[in-house]
Amino acid sequence: MFRLPSSCQAPAAILLAFVCSASVAPLNAQESTAKSGVAETAAGQQAGVATNTAASGATNHQGAAGSPLELGAGDLVEMTVYNVPELATKTRISTKGEMYCPLVGYVHVAGLTTEQAQNQIEEQLAKFVKDPHVTLFVSQYASQGASVLGEVTKPGIYPVLGQQHLFDLISAAGGLTDKAGRSLTVTHRSDPDHTVTVQLPRNLADNSETNVPVYPGDTIIVSKADIVYVVGDVQRPSGLLMDAGGLTVLQALALAGGTGRTAKLNGAKILRKGPTGMTETPVELKKMLQAKAPDIPLEPNDILVIPSSTGKIMAGRTLEAALQAATLVSVAAVP
């Protein structure tokens, strides 16, 4: 094996050490650079996550802040002050957006939530009362509510909290009355020139499309049901409410309990008010009951008249007289 002279071994060792240090230095530099890049990337990701989280939190905060209803002109507000019953008042916000408070006077509250309005009134009232605690209750939302009118149990203005639908407002108004029809109209504040007519099914669960959205400022009017009248020789003369599908002669007669014993079936007629006055339409009721004539649909405010038969009345009276005479004879025959 070839060996370097002893005089050359020291320079060779120095050269080998220099080459090793030169080769290791770039590796350490690359490793350091890679670690620095990873650290910077991780820091950037954390910063991005923090930024996104902050933005998301700001958005959620704005969404939560926009959800409470704001006071507006026309709202009816009840104010009470803890332990000071003399300052309790009930007032309506004026068109200027101000409400009257005892001792303080008029305070502008339009555009504020109830909590914000309470704080503002407390600041003004603190000049006269020590540490006042004010509570506001809005009994009627005129600006942020929807009007429910017509044939409902409790007509009025009801607040539209969040996403509300037609049935929610009708339920808040106590439901429909016995005279309510099967149709109603919804007028949106954003489009007051056009109304939406909704036909209510007999079972509300059958058609969910009728449960339309309702927004603040909308007006809901529940119409009164159309009525037809059945009079004359029937079991229960009365006015009958018409459903959305209408009402026919036989249906009305069935709801009235049917004809009486002395009814003149061939003399039935419909009285209808038209542009020229009352008109009379004969009804072949006897053939209808025998399925030999078509049933006739009735119109709102029609009067179905079932007259009495004079012959049947006389026959009934004759039979009654004969029975009375026979009863007297039988009584006289008893010894």
C-alpha positions in Angstrom: 0.0 0.0 0.0 1.2 3.4 -0.9 1.9 5.7 2.1 2.7 9.3 2.1 5.9 10.4 3.5 5.8 11.5 7.1 6.6 15.0 6.0 3.4 15.2 3.8 1.0 13.6 6.4 0.3 16.8 8.3 -0.6 19.0 5.2 -2.8 16.1 3.9 -4.7 16.0 7.2 -5.2 19.8 7.1 -6.5 19.5 3.5 -8.9 16.7 4.5 -10.3 18.7 7.4 -10.8 21.7 5.2 -12.7 19.7 2.5 -15.0 18.2 5.2 -15.7 21.5 6.8 -16.5 23.0 3.4 -18.9 20.2 2.5 -20.7 20.3 5.9 -21.1 24.0 5.9 -23.4 24.2 2.9 -25.5 21.3 4.3 -25.9 23.2 7.6 -26.8 26.3 5.7 -29.4 24.5 3.6 -30.9 22.9 6.7 -31.0 26.2 8.4 -32.7 27.8 5.4 -35.3 25.0 5.2 -36.1 25.3 8.9 -36.5 29.0 8.5 -38.8 28.6 5.6 -40.9 26.1 7.5 -41.1 28.4 10.5 -42.1 31.3 8.3 -44.8 29.2 6.5 -46.2 28.0 9.9 -46.2 31.5 11.2 -48.0 32.7 8.0 -50.6 29.9 8.3 -51.2 30.8 12.0 -51.5 34.4 11.1 -54.0 33.6 8.3 -56.0 31.4 10.6 -56.1 34.1 13.2 -57.1 36.7 10.6 -59.9 34.4 9.3 -61.1 33.7 12.8 -61.1 37.4 13.6 -63.1 38.1 10.4 -65.5 35.3 11.1 -66.0 36.5 14.7 -66.6 40.1 13.4 -69.1 38.8 10.9 -70.9 36.7 13.6 -70.9 39.7 15.9 -72.4 41.9 13.2 -75.1 39.3 12.4 -76.0 38.9 16.1 -76.1 42.7 16.5 -78.5 43.1 13.6 -81.0 40.5 14.8 -82.8 42.4 17.6 -85.7 44.5 16.6 -85.3 48.3 16.5 -87.8 50.8 17.8 -89.6 52.9 15.3 -92.4 55.5 14.9 -95.8 54.2 16.0 -94.5 51.5 18.4 -96.4 51.4 21.7 -93.9 51.2 24.6 -94.4 50.6 28.3 -91.8 52.0 30.6 -91.3 51.0 34.3 -88.6 52.2 36.8 -87.6 49.8 39.5 -88.9 50.9 42.9 -90.3 54.1 41.5 -93.9 53.2 40.3 -94.7 56.9 39.9 -92.6 57.0 36.8 -94.3 54.1 35.0 -95.8 55.2 31.7 -97.2 53.9 28.5 -96.6 55.9 25.4 -96.4 55.7 21.6 -93.2 56.7 19.7 -93.9 59.9 17.7 -93.3 60.4 14.0 -90.0 62.1 15.0 -88.9 58.9 16.8 -89.3 60.3 20.3 -91.0 58.9 23.3 -92.1 60.8 26.4 -90.6 59.9 29.7 -91.6 61.5 33.1 -89.1 63.9 34.5 -86.9 63.6 31.5 -89.2 64.7 28.7 -88.9 63.5 25.1 -86.0 61.1 24.3 -85.1 60.0 20.8 -85.3 56.2 20.6 -86.0 55.4 17.0 -83.4 53.1 15.5 -82.4 51.8 18.9 -83.0 48.4 20.4 -84.9 48.2 23.7 -81.6 47.7 25.6 -80.0 50.7 24.0 -83.1 52.9 24.7 -83.1 51.7 28.3 -79.5 52.8 28.8 -80.1 56.1 27.2 -83.2 56.8 29.4 -81.3 55.7 32.5 -78.5 58.2 31.7 -81.1 61.0 31.4 -83.0 59.9 34.5 -79.9 59.6 36.6 -80.1 63.4 37.0 -83.2 63.0 39.0 -83.2 59.4 40.4 -80.3 57.6 42.0 -79.1 54.6 40.1 -82.4 54.2 38.1 -83.1 50.8 36.5 -85.4 51.3 33.5 -87.3 48.5 31.7 -89.0 48.9 28.4 -91.7 46.6 27.0 -92.9 47.0 23.5 -96.6 45.9 23.4 -97.1 46.8 19.8 -94.5 46.9 17.0 -95.8 49.2 14.4 -92.6 49.6 12.5 -91.1 46.1 12.7 -94.4 44.2 12.8 -97.0 42.8 10.4 -100.7 43.8 10.5 -103.1 40.8 10.8 -106.7 42.0 10.1 -110.1 40.5 9.2 -111.5 37.3 10.5 -108.9 36.4 13.2 -109.5 36.2 16.9 -107.2 39.0 17.9 -106.6 41.5 15.0 -103.6 43.7 15.5 -99.9 44.3 14.8 -97.5 41.4 15.7 -93.7 41.5 15.7 -91.9 39.7 12.9 -89.0 38.1 14.8 -86.5 36.4 12.5 -87.9 34.4 9.6 -91.7 34.3 10.0 -94.3 32.7 7.8 -98.1 33.2 7.3 -99.2 30.6 9.7 -97.0 31.9 12.4 -98.7 35.3 12.3 -102.2 33.8 12.1 -101.4 31.6 15.1 -100.1 34.7 17.0 -103.4 36.4 16.2 -105.4 33.6 17.9 -106.3 31.7 14.8 -109.2 32.1 12.4 -112.8 32.8 13.5 -115.8 30.7 12.6 -116.7 33.2 9.9 -113.3 33.2 8.2 -113.2 32.3 4.6 -110.6 30.0 2.9 -108.8 32.9 1.1 -106.7 35.8 2.4 -104.5 38.4 0.9 -100.9 39.4 1.8 -99.6 42.8 0.9 -95.8 43.3 1.1 -94.5 46.7 2.2 -91.9 46.5 -0.5 -94.6 46.1 -3.2 -97.8 47.7 -1.9 -99.4 47.9 -5.4 -99.6 44.1 -5.7 -101.3 41.7 -3.4 -100.8 38.0 -3.1 -104.0 35.9 -2.7 -103.6 32.7 -0.8 -106.2 29.9 -0.9 -106.1 28.0 2.4 -106.8 24.3 2.1 -109.1 22.5 4.5 -106.1 20.8 6.1 -103.2 23.3 6.3 -100.7 20.4 6.3 -101.8 19.3 2.8 -100.3 22.3 1.0 -97.2 23.9 2.6 -96.8 26.3 -0.3 -99.6 28.4 1.1 -97.4 29.2 4.1 -95.7 32.1 2.4 -93.0 34.2 4.1 -94.0 37.4 5.9 -91.8 40.5 6.5 -92.0 43.6 8.7 -94.5 46.1 7.4 -96.7 43.5 5.6 -100.4 43.4 5.9 -102.5 40.2 6.1 -106.2 40.4 5.6 -108.4 37.3 6.3 -111.6 37.6 4.3 -115.0 36.7 5.6 -116.5 33.6 4.1 -119.3 33.8 1.6 -122.7 32.9 2.8 -125.8 31.3 1.3 -129.1 31.1 3.0 -131.6 28.2 3.2 -135.1 29.2 4.3 -138.6 27.7 4.3 -139.7 24.1 5.1 -136.3 22.7 6.2 -135.2 21.3 9.5 -132.7 24.1 10.3 -133.2 27.3 8.3 -129.8 29.2 8.5 -127.0 30.9 6.7 -124.2 28.5 5.6 -120.6 29.3 5.1 -119.2 28.5 1.6 -115.8 26.7 1.3 -113.3 27.6 -1.4 -114.8 24.8 -3.5 -118.3 26.4 -3.4 -121.7 24.9 -2.3 -124.4 23.3 -4.3 -128.2 23.0 -3.7 -128.1 19.5 -2.4 -125.1 20.2 -0.2 -126.8 23.3 1.3 -130.0 21.3 1.9 -128.0 18.5 3.6 -126.3 21.1 5.9 -129.8 22.5 6.7 -130.9 19.1 7.9 -133.0 18.2 4.9 -136.6 19.1 4.0 -139.5 19.1 6.3 -142.4 16.6 6.1 -144.7 19.1 4.3 -142.1 20.6 1.9 -143.1 21.2 -1.7 -140.1 19.8 -3.5 -141.3 21.0 -7.0 -141.7 24.6 -5.7 -138.1 25.1 -4.6 -136.3 28.2 -6.1 -133.2 30.3 -5.8 -133.4 34.0 -5.2 -130.3 35.8 -6.5 -129.5 39.5 -6.4 -128.1 40.8 -9.7 -127.4 44.2 -11.3 -131.0 44.6 -12.2 -132.5 43.4 -8.9 -133.6 40.0 -7.5 -134.1 37.1 -9.9 -135.9 33.8 -9.3 -134.6 30.5 -10.6 -136.8 27.4 -10.3 -135.1 24.3 -8.9 -136.2 20.8 -9.8 -135.4 19.5 -6.3 -137.5 16.3 -6.5 -135.6 15.2 -9.6 -132.3 16.2 -8.0 -133.0 14.0 -5.0 -133.8 11.2 -7.5 -130.6 11.8 -9.4 -132.6 12.7 -12.5 -131.4 16.3 -12.7 -128.0 17.9 -12.2 -127.1 19.6 -9.0 -126.9 23.4 -9.2 -124.0 25.4 -7.7 -124.9 28.3 -5.5 -123.3 31.7 -5.5 -122.5 34.0 -2.6 -125.6 35.5 -0.9 -128.0 33.2 -2.8 -131.3 32.3 -1.0 -132.6 28.8 -1.4 -136.3 28.7 -0.7 -138.2 25.5 0.1 -141.9 26.3 0.3 -144.5 24.2 2.1 -147.2 22.2 0.3 -150.7 23.3 1.1 -152.1 19.9 0.2 -149.7 18.1 2.5 -150.5 20.6 5.3 -154.3 20.0 4.8 -153.8 16.3 4.6 -151.8 16.4 7.8 -154.4 18.4 9.5 -157.2 16.1 8.3 -155.3 13.1 9.5 -154.6 14.8 12.8 -158.3 15.7 13.2 -159.3 12.1 12.4 -156.9 10.8 15.0 -158.3 13.2 17.5 -161.9 12.1 16.7 -161.0 8.4 16.9 -159.3 9.1 20.3 -162.5 10.8 21.6 -164.7 7.9 20.4 -162.5 5.4 22.0 -162.5 7.3 25.3 -166.4 7.7 25.2 -166.8 4.0 24.5 -165.0 3.1 27.7 -167.8 2.4 30.4 
